[in-house]
Amino acid sequence: MKTLLTNAWVLTVDAAMTEYQRGWLLIDGDKIAALGEGAPPAVPGAEIRDMGGDIVMPGMVNPHCHMAMSVFRGLGEDVDDRLFRYMLPLERKFVSPAMVRAGSALSALEMIMGGVTTVADMYYFETEVAGVIDRSGLRGVVGQTLADFNPPDHKTFDEGFALCDALVDVCAGNSRVTASIAPHAPYSTGLKVMERVVAWHAANPETRIHIHLAETEAEAAWAMDTHRLSTTAVCDKAGLLKPGTIAAHCLLMDDADLATLARTGTGVAHNARSNGKAGRGMARIEDMRRAGIPVGIATDGPMSGNTLDLFSQFGVVSIFAKVLGHTRKSLPTRDVIRMATIEGAQVLGLEAQIGSLEPGKQADLIRIDLSAPRMQPIYDPYSVLVFATMPTDVRDVMVEGAWLMRDRALQTLDPAKVLADANQVAGQFRAEIAVIDADLAAKG
């Protein structure tokens, strides 16, 4: 099957940032066959779709998420101790394969409708997440979490590694869904377990490693008290930092830590909105990129950042960089879009397949409707994408040559069922929250 997109403002996000303002793009099967400017070629038998002058660009990449946690979104937002009061009790009681499927499907729906075509996830019962991603048509790197705090799907690290083995089996032969192993954080696994993760990864080289790194002051204190090192140095000592490792957050980093990330080829998932909302600070993104560290823009989980909309991250990412740099020139809008596409793909080790529109790459792309008043006039399309575009402006979404959304109509998911399943879980949460609050009130 061939598809010819015509009358498109094509943003390729290739190395030269090539644009075709009167462009066309030919898709053959799951790959981009050709693209260019002006009159499109004659392609007998191809489906021809007029893009009406809208932007066609690479699908966006979210390199750090906890998809199943969408069912926790907004819960106890203004409660200081919500983690211990609500979150941990609810996770212990309700996190199950069915809950993970419901939350992950809600997140998949949101991401498709917002132009995200690839996601790196880490949570529990991750084989269920892999199934949801596969059925939705998205591309994903799915990470089975390992932790020492009695998580809902494993009680020992041996059980956790067995789940990682099962995830590899589930993802075997899937062109869109890749397995990863996800040690939760240095402090919640420890040096010996991280060394075991490295050995497991060496035996499963097609996988990725996904970890929270240098996120909190408590984590930094743990590393210094236990090892007299930074958390980055502890991970490096374990051999965990390497190409194919996704390090989320990376807030508390000095120059030596940045040099370690650059030397090891580790990628960074930058969660500006989530970090700011938690009051944890601003990552040194421009310093990282100048050092050659791949950096992608991530949402974090929908409980931490509330939305899985990458467009709502862009302004925060740009503004934080400008505040740190004390100039409007910091992190130009073109660089923000590169981080959301090709550099995010590089963080996941997928840059040869996705992240830019080039012949031979996978046909993962989105169409952005430019008709909204807030999008006009257009002097620079990248500025419009970073500071004006919203998820509702995403009109079409394609992954691997297949339409996931056409003219805002979902092709792979049933929105009504997804919302009903998620709200059924939310009903259970509300009932339990009422019990928790009543018990606390009774205790005074």
Secondary structure, 3 states (H helix, E strand, C coil): CEEEEEEEEEECCCCCCCEEEEEEEEEECCEEEEEEECCCCCCCCCEEEECCCCEEEECEEEEEECHHHHHHCCCCCCCCCHHHHHHHHHHHHHCCHHHHHHHHHHHHHHHHHCCEEEEEEEECCHHHHHHHHHHHCCEEEEEEEECCCCCCCCCCHHHHHHHHHHHHHHHCCCCCEEEEEEECCCCCCCHHHHHHHHHHHHHCCCCEEEEEECCCHHHHHHHHHHHCCCHHHHHHHHCCCCCCEEEEECCCCCHHHHHHHHHHCCEEEECHHHHHHCCCCCCCHHHHHHCCCCEEECCCCCCCCCCCCCHHHHHHHHHHHHHHHCCCCCCCHHHHHHHHCHHHHHHCCCCCCCCCCCCCCECCEEEECCCCHHHCCCCCHHHHHHHCCCHHHEEEEEECCEEEEECCEECCCCHHHHHHHHHHHHHHHHHHHHHHHHHHHHHC
